[in-house]
Amino acid sequence: TSIEQSEWLRAESSYQHLIETWRKMSRYWPMLVHHQELDRIEESLTKLEVYLHYQEDKDSQAELNNLINLIRHIPQRESLNLRNLF
């Protein structure tokens, strides 16, 4: 909502909080999650940082949605099911 309302300082503050949380969590994820998935998340975070810095509202929103999708995709990809076995 910060991006939609052009509250760039708040958006960057939220981003910094997200990065701190990600750095704490990402230490343990390589044991559980495919490395390529983590690389995609890191790349998306980097793009989002630049878009926020330059106050690119549409690009920021698109990258944020991409990031959310990447993170939501992890449990589906890592869960044990027949599709993952074959």
Secondary structure by P-SEA (a helix, b strand, c coil): ccccccaaaaaaaaaaaaaaaaaaaaccccccccaaaaaaaaaaaaaaaaaaaacaaaaaaaaaaaaaaaaaaccccccccccccc
